[in-house]
Amino acid sequence: DEFPNFAMKNIRSVEDIFPVFRELFQKETA
């Protein structure tokens, strides 16, 4: 029961963080 819930939370966190990380990465390389 806990593992699927943890996976969902983890995926949601990555989806929230990824755009921000990508924006920072583009600034670094720009």
Protein Blocks (a to p, Z undefined) as FASTA:
>chain_A
ZZmmmmmmmmmmmmmmmmmmmmmmmmmmZZ
